[in-house]
Amino acid sequence: MSRSVSPSSHSPLPRPAMPVPAPSSSELVQAEASLLSGRYRFSLPSQPSSIFLSLTRTALEGDLSAVLTSPAAKALLTLPSPTPVVDDLFSPSSPSPFPSSSAVSQVGEGERLVVGIALLHAFVQVNWTGPDLSISPIDLFPSLAESGTTEDDLNRHALHLLAYAGEPAYHLALRATFLLLAQRIFATLPTEPSAALPLGSGAWWALRAGMAQQHLLDESVPFPAEVYAPLEALAEHLEEAGELDLHARLALERGLAHHQFGEDRRAAEAFVVAARRSGMEYLLTGAMGRRTKFQVSDLTQLVLLAESRTREGVEEEERLGKDGEKKKEEKEEAAEEEKKADGRSVLPEALALNDDTLLEQTQFTSTTAHVPPSGSDASTPHPLAHLEPGNQPALHPLDQCILLSLCLNIRNTSPAHGLTSSQMSAFVARVITHPRNWSVHTMALLLRSRLESNRSRTVERATLQLQALIEQMPTSDSALPERLRYFFAMPLPAKWEMERELAKRFLSLGVVRSALDIFERLEMWEDAVACWVHMDRADKGLAIVRDLLSGARTESDAVVARSKDTLAPATRSRIDTARQAKLWCLLGDLEPEKCVEHYSRAWDVSGKSSSRAMRSLGGYYFAHAKWTEAIEALREALKINPLFHRTWFVLGCACARVENWDEAAEAFSRCVAIEEEDAESWNNLASVYLRMGEKKNNRPVVSDDEDEDERDPNAITAPQLTSASSASVPHSRKVDAHRALKQGIRHGYDNWRIWQNYMVVSMDVGELSEATRALGRLVEMRSEKTGAGSVDVEVLERLVDAVTRAPRREADAVDGDAGAAGAQVQHNPNEGHGLYPRVEHLFVHQILPRVSEEPRVFRAHARLLLWRGRYRAALDAHLKAYRCGIAQDGTVETDLGRFREAAEEVEELVDVMRNLGDKPADVEGEEGKGGEAEEAQKDWRFQARSLVRTFCGRTKASFGEEKEWERLKEVLDELKRGD
């Protein structure tokens, strides 16, 4: 704005008619400490007479309007005369600085401190904690309002001045003038102790205001070293004054600053120092307990043992409140009556899980946890050894803040893993169990909501809890002092950040309409377009995109990007061009019939620099089987952005379609280099390795046992055992493929196709032990759906062959002369005795419990048992093969060819029974024992006669005149003569 306004009508600060006794030095220390801790102390007068103490009590009671309209505030906020235009208002470079030197000299340091705190708290109340604030910045400057300056004008100007190091402030932040004024006032306070401020807390409040500003910036900018320098002296003063909690709180807030800037190591050190200064003992350990309703046995559960130090005096203040006159019982009764009268809830509600399996919280069944001894002396018990895991005492709110900060540090310094979430959950559960403060409990519930958002059984509560936390902020369900007391001791996000998180949570769950409302309110138009598309209202999305292209609307992040002071004009122009190209791509997504035109327009608008335009165009060509055009477009996209994983994957698939194996291998190699956990890329890379060097149109033969609905049209299938060109693949390529598949099964453990390919390639490179593992995993995954089809019998038989080629006795499997000195038993894991344990486990624990209708499986097992000398078990396996094969095959009675095969199998089975029936049941078990060994099958002749007689009876009517039938009659007669 360029117009001038009339001078401010604020009058000078009136002086009291009678002299007011100045507060003593100890009272000044206690007042400063009260402001830092957020609680008016008993040691201060209940009816203060000085202006400083009176304002201190008013501010701590949460009456910010009274402080900001007090004579001290009016004198301090007096605008220079003549009043500058808005663009020069509050600017450091203005010829009339704010606050003016006359106002600073007229208002004491203590009063300035309280006014600055009230301004900072007002900004926090509006953007973080709520409830709604009745006063606005324009109310502090009546002359500006009279001249036509609006609240939006002030807010926009303040946000411009709050930009820091080229990073703009969030343009939707409310009443940012409060924060700007607070920073200007804190800058007038001394950073060292003075007569009016004996602790020198001005530097600490400047840090708090700076942290509030950091939450507004697009990217955090670390503080210069001079911000922290005065805090060292302040920490010493706090320690000398015996302010243990403030000493700990200062360390905690410094740690949160390091956490904000990504300095995780320094943050962790500061959090540990805060816990030590606070006197809190904590230990993450284990205790027996249960987490589900139907759990029968107790298991070790993570638990955080923690205990606050005993606080004398402060605990009494917390129980009795600010008046200090009511007794504890009277205070509690009054609070209960007030709560019943107006129906208010002091703390945010922790929503119940209401799950049919999971318990609301871990139930610990043991009264003690695993606690190591204290120090090196095993006889000294740990300070927390007396705590019961399920019945721990309540923690002080400051200690709860420290635990939540330690919880966040675990996330920053640990990988995204289930164990990390379990550790964080233990910290959060310890805080939620005993809620003591509104803001602390809100932060704990927010962390729990984030931890639960990735689990199917808890995602519903996580979303509803986040929504409840946002909805509670404008309400007056708790007093403002309680909300503000520990605000700076934890990283509570602003309301717009929580709303953005909730919108994305809604969208992930399919609650699209609610997500759309939030995205539109936050001006996140691209996400809003996605919501309209989800609701089959592409026309609405098209209207938004066309408005964005025409300039009728502007996205939130575009406003932020254009506000960066460090951007050169050429850079800003390049950002606008890239944004236009992105919008044309979005328009192409919404209009498939014109998508090629829109993607090409995006490519031209960007000056051939839009990777997304070529990615989208390449994806369109790939979906329409235009492989050559897709490859060209994807190559252009990857020249601009070679770190886009999905583009490399599609390029690899397209190259494989045209049998350009070398480029396909390069593409999939880049895929796994960017995203190591992409199992499909590892699988496709192995497939390409096995096809490199082939002539075109000479593809390996692939088995057709896959379900059509399970096939991925964009995936490449590895060659199977039936490959006609397997011998033409160099051994080095097979080894490369095996290594790639080994990585693939690590990241795609539940993908049966990768396991099948891994089994085949393992057999081809001689890794039979790994092939055994792969076959077992396949049976576990596929047996329920395909039954015997889950067993690759050819592979199974080859595995049995590899075992049975070795001598039965392990001592006979030696290198060289068995009697020579130093002869060593061979233990090759891929053959003989080295492979036998895995193959035996495969049969006993994986195949036979799941597959009972495949005769070849039982015959293969019989050969393995025969090799081990377990003749009874081998005979039993042969009989099972007969029962599930010939005995249940009705075609032997109608099909001549099948009858002849079956007759031969029956005769072979009789020979097996004749050869093994009289042998010891288990040669391996009988070795070394004295006495006569038990026979494998005493009544083998009877069973053989029954078997042959039954088969002959079944087939006599159809094939009684065949020579095979006559041969079986002779076998039956021989068995009778044997008796």
Secondary structure, DSSP 8 states (H G I E B T S, - for coil): ----B-----------SS------HHHHHHHHHHHHHTS--TTS-SS--SHHHHHHHHHHTT-HHHHHTSHHHHHHT---SSB--GGGTT-TTSSS-SS-HHHHHHS-HHHHHHHHHHHHHHHHIIIII----S--GGGG-HHHHHTT--HHHHHHHHHHHH-BTTB-B-TT-S-HHHHHHHHHHHTTS-SS--SS-TT-THHHHHHHHHHHHHTTBSS-----HHHHHHHHHHHHHHHHTT-HHHHHHHHHHHHHHHHHTT-HHHHHHHHHHHHHHHT-EEEEEEEEEEEETT--S-EEEEEEEEE----TTHHHHHHH-SS--S-HHHHHHHHHHHHHHH---SS--------SSEEEEEEE--SS-----STT-TTS--TTTT-BTTB-----HHHHHHHHHHHHHHHHHS-SSHHHHHHHHHHHHHHHTS---HHHHHHHHHHHHHHHTTSTTTHHHHHHHHHHHHHHTTS-SS-HHHHHHTGGGS----HHHHHHHHHHHHHHHT-HHHHHHHHHHTT-HHHHHHHHHHTT-HHHHHHHHHHHHHTS---HHHHHHHT-TT--HHHHHHHHHHHHHHHHHHHHHH-GGGHHHHHHHHHHHTTS--HHHHHHHHHHHHHTT-HHHHHHHHHHHHHH-TT-HHHHHHHHHHHHHTT-HHHHHHHHHHHHHH-TT-HHHHHHHHHHHHHTT--TT--------S-GGG--TTS-----TT-SSGGGS-HHHHHHHHHHHHHHHHH-TT-HHHHHHHHHHHHHHT-HHHHHHHHHHHHHHHHHHHGGGGS-HHHHHHHHHHHHTS-SSGGG-BSS-TTSTT--B---TTSHHHHHHHHHHIIIIIITTT--S-HHHHHHHHHHHHHTT-HHHHHHHHHHHHHHTGGG-GGGGT-HHHHHHHHHHHHHHHHHHHHHTTSBS-HHHHTT--S---BS-TTHHHHHHHHHHHHHHHHHHHHTTSHHHHHHHHHHHHHHHH-
